Amino acid sequence: MSERLPATVLLLVGDQAEITTPSRDHTDPERVPVERLERETGLSRDRLPGAELVAVVGDDGELLRFERA
């Protein structure tokens, strides 16, 4: 069973996006490829910083996919 959590794109660093979730704050953000976020959400690179998303998390805590909130 998967869980859905709020996620926010803090900023982009090269080809990686730094993302916060309830379990990972700004001091230890998740890093996700920008290309993956563009593909999964349909948002362009310039619209990602500050974007509010939904992270679908698997049973093992892995981020399975991202959706627009």
C-alpha positions as CSV (number, residue, x, y, z in Angstrom):
1,M,0.0,0.0,0.0
2,S,1.3,3.5,-0.8
3,E,1.0,6.7,1.1
4,R,0.5,10.2,-0.3
5,L,2.4,13.1,1.3
6,P,2.7,16.8,0.6
7,A,6.0,17.8,-1.0
8,T,7.4,21.2,-1.9
9,V,10.2,21.9,-4.4
10,L,12.6,24.2,-2.6
11,L,15.1,24.9,-5.4
12,L,16.9,23.4,-8.3
13,V,20.7,22.6,-8.2
14,G,21.9,21.7,-11.6
15,D,19.9,18.7,-12.8
16,Q,18.5,17.9,-9.2
17,A,15.6,19.3,-7.3
18,E,15.6,19.6,-3.5
19,I,12.2,18.6,-2.1
20,T,10.8,18.7,1.4
21,T,8.3,16.3,2.8
22,P,6.9,15.9,6.3
23,S,9.8,13.5,7.1
24,R,12.6,15.5,5.3
25,D,12.8,19.3,6.0
26,H,15.0,22.0,4.5
27,T,18.0,20.8,6.4
28,D,18.0,17.4,4.8
29,P,15.8,17.6,1.6
30,E,15.2,14.7,-0.8
31,R,17.1,15.1,-4.1
32,V,15.2,14.1,-7.2
33,P,16.2,14.5,-10.9
34,V,14.5,17.6,-12.5
35,E,13.7,15.5,-15.6
36,R,11.7,13.1,-13.5
37,L,9.6,15.8,-12.0
38,E,9.0,17.4,-15.4
39,R,7.9,14.0,-16.8
40,E,5.7,13.0,-13.8
41,T,4.1,16.4,-13.1
42,G,4.0,18.0,-16.5
43,L,5.6,21.2,-15.0
44,S,8.4,22.8,-16.9
45,R,11.8,23.4,-15.2
46,D,11.1,27.1,-14.6
47,R,7.8,26.3,-12.8
48,L,9.2,23.7,-10.4
49,P,10.8,26.0,-7.7
50,G,8.2,26.6,-5.1
51,A,5.8,24.0,-6.6
52,E,3.5,22.2,-4.2
53,L,3.3,18.5,-5.1
54,V,2.1,15.2,-3.8
55,A,4.7,12.5,-3.3
56,V,3.4,8.9,-3.5
57,V,5.6,6.8,-1.1
58,G,5.9,3.0,-1.2
59,D,5.9,0.8,1.9
60,D,9.7,0.9,2.0
61,G,9.7,4.7,2.1
62,E,10.8,5.0,-1.6
63,L,9.3,8.0,-3.5
64,L,7.4,6.2,-6.2
65,R,6.1,9.2,-8.1
66,F,5.1,12.9,-7.9
67,E,1.9,14.5,-8.8
68,R,0.6,18.0,-8.9
69,A,-1.1,18.9,-5.7
